Amino acid sequence: MITNIDHLGLAIHDRNEAIKFFENTLKAPVYGIATDPTSGLKNGLIRFGEGDFVIQQPPRPGVDPEAAANYTPPRDPSKLRQVGDGQNLHLDTHVFIRYLEQWGEGVHHIGVRVPNLKEAWQRLTDQDIALFDDLAGGERPGIRGSQLFFPDPKRTFGVLLQFTERSESDGLVWNDADGGWLDALEGGETPVSPLFNGIDHVGILVDGVEAATNVCENVIGMTVLDRGSEAGSSLPWSRVKIGDAALQFREITHDFGKDHPLGRFRPTRGRGVHDVVLKCKSLGETREALAANGATIVDNATRQGDTDPAYFLDPASSHSIIFGFVGPA
């Protein structure tokens, strides 16, 4: 049912600062810089292999001109879900503001691509998975001309999954002045970083690895790549295939140890996305480039094999996202 990671949605305070990080530190060009026509979220896209990172900055009433108290996003205003003390904020924008206030910056959700959105919606409905969106009442619009829905994260191992179906036109952005979609890439190729081949895996901390794996395998229809036990403990871990990448589940109670970077840098939220590991074209060249660009690199002295990251970025210098790095397969 799921073909690949479509994107990782990042909750960010300042889009301009995030653009500087991706372009100057990771050498990953940002494209599709625009405002979401439905929610007003200020977006920017960064391609890593099959999917993107999506910078998502909620407009702040009284700060951003487009977030004035009477602001209404430009598309389908009669159908928008408005909330928020008379500020006319779209629900999605309100959710991002609350997320940043409670947890700070980081990976807000994982967007997963499906070939047929309504079939995916029906499958999860038949499995009694609670969904936030009723596609029987009309599809919900997203960026780049996509359609989407969200299951309740309480039923998807504590991670907010965005199921999405969209056109293959990666560069679609909304034209506020005239309305309608424009191709920001003008038919050209999506820009990519010279350092990376894509996302290797997304590390997720859960209350129960077996339960999370079961949801992926038996409810969503994903393939389990591997299972095992953590070194020095009987706690399980698993890897589930998602396109060219994987989701790696670990128990939230697992003690990585004081010498392991993942033990030092636990996200404020705890459960959910913990780290994002990128595939480097060359581990050595990437490390040199990151250091030259001012990144704070933390070596993984406890590395046990090629599938473990060789080093990480200190999340204090990367918008609270724990980036790890592995070499080519």
N, C-alpha and C positions, 0 to 999 in steps of 0.2 A: 504493500500500500504506500509506504514512504519510499521515495526515490533517493533523497539526499538531504543534507542540511541546506536549507535555503538561505538562512541568515542567523546570526546571533544578534539579538536586539540589546543594545547597550544603553543604560540609563546614564546620561551625562549632564553635568551642570552647565558646561559651556562648550558649544560645538566648535568654536574657533580654536580653543585650547586642545580639544580632542583631535582636530585636523592636524594641528602642529605635531602632536605625538605620533600619529600614524605616518605622516609624510616625512617628518624629520628624524624620528627615532627608528621606526620600523621600516622606513623607506617604502611604504605602501601608499600609492597615490589614492586620493579620495575623489570619487566622482558622484554624479547625481545629487549634488548639493541643492536641496530644495525644501519647501515646506509641505508637509502632508496636507492634501486638500480637504481631508475629512476632519482630522483631529487638531491640526495646527502644530504638530510636532515638527521640530527643525531637524532634518535628516541629512546624513551624508553616508555614502556607501564605499566600502573597501573590499575588494575581491581577494579571497584566499581559496584557490582551487575551485571547487564546485559552488561554494557559497560565499556569502558576504558577512562582514560585520556591518551593522547599521547603527551609526551614531544617532541617538534620539534624545534631543533636548526639548523638554516641555517649555512652551512660552510662559513667561512670568508676567502676570498682570501688573501693570504699572511700571515695568522695566522694558519689556520688548514692545515696540510700537504695535505689532500685530496681536498683542495680548491685552489690549485695552479692555475695560470692563464690558463693553458692548461688542467685543470681537465675535464674529461668526465666521467659521471656516467657509471657503468659497463654494464647496460642492455639496449639493443636496441638503441645504440647511433645514428643510422641513423634517428630515429623517434623522437628524443628529441627536445623540443622547447627551443632553446638556445637564451639568451639575455645577455645584460650587458657589454658594453664597452670592448669587446674582452676577457671577463673573462670566456666565455663559461659556464655561469651559466644556469641551467635549470630555466624555468619561475617560477616554484613553489618556488625554492630557492630565486630567485630575489624578489618575492612577500613577502616572510617572512622577508627578510632583510629590505625592504621598510616599512613593517608594524611595525617592531621593532623601526625603526628610527622615524616613525611618531607618534606611539601610545604607544610604550613600551610593556612590557610583558603583557600577559593575554590570554583569550580565543579567538583564532583566528577564529575557525569555529566549527560547530556542525556536526558530522558525523551521518547520519541516515541510518539504515539498511533496505534494501528492499529484498524480496525474488527473484525478477526478475528485474534486472537493466534495461534491454531494454524496458520492459513494463512500468516501471516508467518513463523512458526517453520519451517514446512515449506519455504517458498521459500528461506530462507537455508540450511537444511540441504541442499537440492538444489543450491545454489550452492557447496557445500563450505566454507561459512563456519563456523569453529569456534564453538560455542556453549557457554556455561557451564551451561545449563539444558536438561534433557531433558523437554520437555513431553509426550512419549509416556509418561513415567512419572508424570504428574500435574502439574497447574499449580502455579506458585509464587505464594503470596499476597503482596500488597503493601498499602500504605496505601489508605484509602478503598474497600476492597473490591475492589481491582484484582487482576489477574493479570499476570505479567510474565516476561520472560527477558532475558538479557544475551548478546550476542555478545562474542567475544574482541576487545578494543580493538586488538590487533595487526592485525586484519583490517578495522577500521573507522577508518582514518586516525588512530589513536592516541587516539581519543575513546571513552570508555565510553558506549555507547548503551543505554538501557533501553527495550525495546519493551514497551508496556503497553496493556491493554484494560481499561476499567472502566466502571462505571455513570456516568450523567450527574449523580449526586448529589454535588456538590462538597463538601458539608459533613460527609460521613461520618467519624466518629471512633469509636474503640473504647472501650467502656464497661468499664473494668477491674473495677469492683465487681461488675457483674451479667453481664458477657459480652455479646457481640452489638454490632451497629453502631448508633450514634445519629446523627441529623442535627443537627450543631452549629448549622446555619443555620436549623433549624426551618422548612424550606420556603421561606425567604426568599432574596433575591438575594445572590450572592457580592459582598462589599464590594470596591470598586476605588479606586484613587488618583484624585484630581481632576486630577492633573498629566499623566497618561500614557494613551495609547491602546493600548499594547502593546509587544511586543518587535519592533524593526526587524530586527536580525540578530545572530547570534552569530559573532564572529570566531574563526577556528581557524587555528593554525599547524601546518603539516604538512611532511613530508619531500618530498612530491611533490604539487603541486596537481592535475596531470592524473590521477594514480592515485586520489586521493581523490574527484575529480569522477566518475571512471569507476565507482567503487564505488557512489556515490549514484545515478547515472543507470542503469547497466546491471545492478547487483546488487539494489539496494533499490527501484529504480523511481521515483526522484525526478526532477523537472524542472530542467534547468539554465536559469537566468534570464539569465546574462551571463558573458562571459569577457573578459579583457583582460590588459594588461601593466602592471606597476608604473611609475609616473612615474620616469623617469631610469634605468630598467633594463629588461632583457628578461625578468625573472622574471614568471611568469604569476600571475593570480588568477582566482577564479571565484566566482559566487554560485549557490546551489542553493535552490530554493523548498521551504519547509516550512510549509504552511498560509499564514497571513498574514505570516510572517516568512521569514528566509533564513539559510542557513549561508554565511559568506564564508570561503573558503580562501585562505591566503597561504603562501608558502614560508617556512620557518623561517629560511632564510639571508637573507631580505630585510632590508636595512638601512633602517629608517624614517627614520633621521637623528636627530641629537641634539636638533633643535628640535621633533620630533614627539612628542606625549605617548606614543604607542604604542612609541616607541623608548626613552623614559625608564622606562616602567613595564612591563617584561617580567616575566611570572609566573615564580616560582622553577622551576616544572616545565618551562618552555620549550615543548615540543610540547603540542598540545591546545588547549583553550579559552583564548583570549587576552583577549577583551573581550566585553561584552554591551552592545548599543546599544538604547536605549529611544526610542520614538516619543513626543515631547512634544506636547501639545495647543497649547502656545505655548512656543517656545524662550526668549523673553524672560521670561515669567512664571515658567517653571520655574527659570531661572537665579536670578531674584530670590528665589524661595522657598528654593532650596538654600542660597544665601548667607545668608539670614536664619536658616536652621536650622543654621548652623555648618559647612556642608560646605566642603571645600577644593577649589575649582574650578580646572581647568587649561584655558585656552583653546587651541583648535587653530589655531595661526597658519598651519599649512600646509594648511588646508582647501581642497579643489579643486572642491567642488560640494556640492549639497544632500544627496547620499547620504553624504558624509563627516560624522562628528560635528562639531558646532560647538564642543563642549567636553566635558571628561571630569571625573570625580571622581578625586582622588588615592587610589589603592587603600589607602594607609595609613589612610584614614579610612572605608573601606567594606569591611572584612573581606577585604581583598586582592582584591576583585572590581573590575576596571576597567570602570566604567560610562561609556558615551558617550551623547550625546544629539543626536537629529536632530529637525527640525520636522515638522509634518504634511505629507503628500504634496500 
